[in-house]
Amino acid sequence: MQVLSLNGSRIWFDDSLLITEPERCFDPNYWQQQDAITGKASGRGTTYFISTPQLPMALRHYWRGGLLGKLVKDQYFFTGWEKTRCAEEIKLLQLLAEGGVRVPRPVAARVIRRGLIYRADILTEQVANARDLVAVLQQRKLSESEWQGIGQLIKKMHNLQVCHTDLNIHNILLDDKGQFWLIDFDKCYQGKGDKWKQGNLDRLQRSLRKEVQRFSIMWDESEWNWLYNSYKES
């Protein structure tokens, strides 16, 4: 990653993936002027999907959640450039991508500092032609080999000691080539030891149980063993 520092801000960017000026790539209006925005997704904030000659990208601003988010929507306490949310996320994505885990590649990140607070944005690869597992499981069951593939993907992540603090079926994607991806690594980290790994798996299992009730996904408890045994054997 290249680093650009100017006027109280810092930008990290991969110059092999980003050919536009780094200072402009976090502005949705810039991409709109280029007729490059292909869609949007709304959640805590708006994610913009962008088409470029290099790869499809996703632009996201960091917004707080919970009660605190109602007071300070997008401000964070500054304790160092490398400790900002976006800097930590791009480091994890880079580690995982280089380690063979299918995650969106980091393209660029920006921190704007004002005294003791900062705001941040991140630009990543968009996983093309993919749906999350909720959408897939609303239409069909996964095969045994597909559940095994998910288990192996999670094991690869854990072998790199990366703890996904929000591992659920909304954050697992399936693309049109039959490949699974992991997304949303904000607030995730590299952990020590192995005790926390079972907690990641338990969270994923709870998410499956929950979405059976909420969205009538096609899954039953017996299928968990396909994922879990594959994870253990990988």
C-alpha positions as CSV (number, residue, x, y, z in Angstrom):
1,M,0.0,0.0,0.0
2,Q,1.2,3.5,-0.8
3,V,0.6,6.2,1.8
4,L,-0.3,9.8,1.1
5,S,-0.4,12.4,3.9
6,L,-1.8,15.9,3.4
7,N,-3.8,18.6,5.3
8,G,-4.6,16.5,8.4
9,S,-5.6,13.4,6.5
10,R,-3.9,10.2,5.5
11,I,-4.7,7.9,2.5
12,W,-3.6,4.4,1.9
13,F,-4.0,3.1,-1.6
14,D,-3.0,0.3,-3.9
15,D,-1.7,1.9,-7.1
16,S,-2.1,-1.3,-9.1
17,L,-5.9,-1.2,-8.5
18,L,-6.6,2.5,-8.3
19,I,-5.7,4.7,-11.3
20,T,-7.7,7.8,-10.4
21,E,-6.3,10.4,-8.0
22,P,-6.5,9.0,-4.4
23,E,-7.9,12.3,-3.0
24,R,-10.9,12.1,-5.3
25,C,-11.8,8.4,-5.0
26,F,-13.8,8.8,-1.7
27,D,-16.3,11.3,-3.2
28,P,-19.5,9.7,-4.5
29,N,-20.1,12.8,-6.6
30,Y,-16.8,12.3,-8.4
31,W,-17.8,8.8,-9.4
32,Q,-21.3,10.0,-10.4
33,Q,-19.7,12.5,-12.8
34,Q,-17.7,9.6,-14.3
35,D,-21.0,7.7,-14.7
36,A,-19.4,4.9,-12.8
37,I,-21.9,4.3,-10.0
38,T,-23.7,1.0,-10.8
39,G,-25.8,0.7,-7.6
40,K,-26.2,1.4,-3.9
41,A,-26.9,-0.6,-0.8
42,S,-28.4,1.0,2.4
43,G,-27.6,-0.2,5.9
44,R,-26.1,1.9,8.6
45,G,-25.0,4.2,5.8
46,T,-24.9,4.0,2.0
47,T,-22.5,1.8,0.1
48,Y,-21.8,2.8,-3.5
49,F,-21.0,0.2,-6.1
50,I,-18.6,1.5,-8.7
51,S,-17.4,0.2,-12.1
52,T,-13.8,0.8,-13.1
53,P,-11.5,-0.7,-15.8
54,Q,-9.5,-2.5,-13.0
55,L,-12.3,-4.1,-11.0
56,P,-15.8,-3.4,-9.6
57,M,-15.5,-1.5,-6.3
58,A,-17.5,-0.7,-3.2
59,L,-17.2,2.7,-1.4
60,R,-18.2,2.9,2.3
61,H,-18.1,5.6,5.0
62,Y,-17.7,4.5,8.6
63,W,-20.8,5.1,10.7
64,R,-21.3,4.4,14.4
65,G,-24.1,2.1,15.5
66,G,-26.0,1.7,18.8
67,L,-26.9,4.5,21.2
68,L,-23.5,6.2,20.8
69,G,-24.1,6.4,17.1
70,K,-27.1,8.7,17.7
71,L,-24.9,11.2,19.3
72,V,-21.7,11.0,17.3
73,K,-22.7,9.4,14.0
74,D,-19.3,9.1,12.3
75,Q,-16.7,10.4,14.7
76,Y,-14.0,8.2,16.4
77,F,-11.3,9.0,19.0
78,F,-7.9,9.3,17.4
79,T,-5.1,7.3,19.0
80,G,-2.8,6.9,15.9
81,W,-3.1,6.6,12.2
82,E,-2.5,2.8,12.2
83,K,-5.1,2.3,14.9
84,T,-7.9,3.8,12.9
85,R,-10.8,1.6,11.9
86,C,-10.0,1.7,8.2
87,A,-6.3,1.2,8.6
88,E,-6.9,-1.9,10.7
89,E,-9.5,-3.2,8.2
90,I,-7.3,-2.8,5.1
91,K,-4.4,-4.6,6.9
92,L,-6.6,-7.5,7.7
93,L,-8.0,-7.7,4.2
94,Q,-4.6,-7.6,2.7
95,L,-3.4,-10.4,5.1
96,L,-6.4,-12.6,4.3
97,A,-6.2,-12.0,0.5
98,E,-2.5,-12.8,0.5
99,G,-3.2,-15.9,2.6
100,G,-5.6,-17.3,0.1
101,V,-8.9,-16.4,1.8
102,R,-11.5,-15.1,-0.6
103,V,-12.2,-11.6,0.7
104,P,-12.6,-8.3,-1.1
105,R,-9.2,-6.8,-1.9
106,P,-8.5,-3.5,-0.3
107,V,-8.2,-0.6,-2.8
108,A,-7.9,2.5,-0.6
109,A,-8.7,4.0,2.8
110,R,-8.8,7.5,4.1
111,V,-8.7,9.1,7.5
112,I,-9.6,12.8,8.1
113,R,-8.3,14.0,11.5
114,R,-9.6,17.0,13.3
115,G,-7.8,17.3,16.7
116,L,-8.8,14.3,18.8
117,I,-11.4,12.9,16.5
118,Y,-11.4,11.4,13.0
119,R,-13.7,10.3,10.2
120,A,-12.9,7.5,7.8
121,D,-13.8,5.9,4.4
122,I,-12.8,2.7,2.7
123,L,-12.8,1.5,-0.9
124,T,-12.6,-2.2,-1.6
125,E,-13.2,-4.7,-4.3
126,Q,-16.9,-5.5,-4.9
127,V,-17.5,-9.2,-5.1
128,A,-19.1,-9.4,-8.6
129,N,-22.3,-11.3,-9.2
130,A,-22.7,-12.5,-5.6
131,R,-25.5,-12.9,-3.1
132,D,-25.4,-13.4,0.6
133,L,-26.3,-16.8,2.1
134,V,-29.7,-15.5,3.3
135,A,-30.7,-14.8,-0.3
136,V,-29.3,-18.1,-1.5
137,L,-30.9,-20.2,1.2
138,Q,-34.3,-18.6,0.6
139,Q,-34.3,-20.2,-2.8
140,R,-32.5,-23.5,-2.3
141,K,-30.5,-25.7,0.1
142,L,-26.8,-25.9,-0.1
143,S,-25.2,-29.2,-0.9
144,E,-22.9,-31.1,1.5
145,S,-19.8,-30.0,-0.6
146,E,-20.9,-26.4,-0.4
147,W,-21.2,-26.5,3.4
148,Q,-17.8,-28.2,3.5
149,G,-16.4,-25.4,1.4
150,I,-17.6,-22.8,3.8
151,G,-16.1,-24.7,6.7
152,Q,-12.7,-24.8,4.9
153,L,-12.9,-21.1,4.1
154,I,-13.5,-20.2,7.8
155,K,-10.6,-22.5,8.8
156,K,-8.3,-20.7,6.4
157,M,-9.2,-17.4,8.1
158,H,-8.7,-18.9,11.5
159,N,-5.3,-20.3,10.5
160,L,-4.2,-16.7,10.0
161,Q,-5.5,-16.0,13.5
162,V,-8.2,-13.6,12.2
163,C,-11.2,-13.3,14.4
164,H,-14.4,-12.3,12.6
165,T,-16.4,-10.6,15.3
166,D,-19.6,-10.7,13.2
167,L,-19.5,-14.0,11.4
168,N,-23.1,-14.5,10.2
169,I,-24.7,-15.7,7.0
170,H,-25.2,-12.1,5.8
171,N,-21.4,-11.8,5.7
172,I,-20.9,-14.9,3.6
173,L,-21.4,-14.5,-0.1
174,L,-21.7,-17.0,-3.0
175,D,-20.8,-15.8,-6.5
176,D,-21.9,-17.1,-9.9
177,K,-18.8,-19.3,-10.1
178,G,-19.8,-21.3,-7.0
179,Q,-17.2,-19.7,-4.8
180,F,-17.8,-18.5,-1.2
181,W,-16.4,-15.2,0.1
182,L,-16.2,-13.6,3.6
183,I,-16.9,-9.9,3.9
184,D,-17.3,-7.1,6.5
185,F,-14.1,-7.1,8.6
186,D,-14.7,-3.8,10.4
187,K,-13.8,-4.2,14.1
188,C,-12.2,-7.6,13.4
189,Y,-8.7,-8.4,14.6
190,Q,-5.9,-11.0,14.8
191,G,-6.2,-12.9,18.0
192,K,-3.9,-15.2,20.0
193,G,-4.4,-18.8,20.8
194,D,-7.5,-20.8,19.8
195,K,-10.2,-20.3,22.5
196,W,-12.0,-17.5,20.6
197,K,-12.4,-19.6,17.4
198,Q,-15.3,-21.7,18.7
199,G,-17.1,-18.4,19.5
200,N,-16.9,-17.4,15.8
201,L,-18.5,-20.7,14.8
202,D,-21.2,-20.5,17.5
203,R,-22.1,-17.1,16.3
204,L,-22.5,-18.4,12.8
205,Q,-24.7,-21.3,14.0
206,R,-26.9,-18.9,15.9
207,S,-27.3,-16.8,12.8
208,L,-28.5,-19.8,10.8
209,R,-31.0,-20.6,13.5
210,K,-32.2,-17.1,13.7
211,E,-32.7,-16.7,10.0
212,V,-34.7,-19.9,9.7
213,Q,-37.3,-18.1,11.9
214,R,-37.0,-14.6,10.3
215,F,-36.6,-15.4,6.6
216,S,-37.6,-19.1,6.3
217,I,-34.2,-20.1,4.9
218,M,-33.8,-23.7,3.8
219,W,-31.5,-25.2,6.5
220,D,-31.8,-27.7,9.3
221,E,-29.5,-28.6,12.2
222,S,-28.1,-31.8,10.7
223,E,-26.4,-29.7,7.9
224,W,-24.2,-27.9,10.5
225,N,-22.2,-31.1,10.9
226,W,-21.0,-30.9,7.2
227,L,-19.6,-27.4,7.8
228,Y,-18.2,-28.2,11.3
229,N,-16.6,-31.5,10.4
230,S,-15.0,-30.0,7.4
231,Y,-13.6,-27.1,9.5
232,K,-12.2,-29.5,12.0
233,E,-10.6,-31.7,9.4
234,S,-9.0,-28.9,7.3
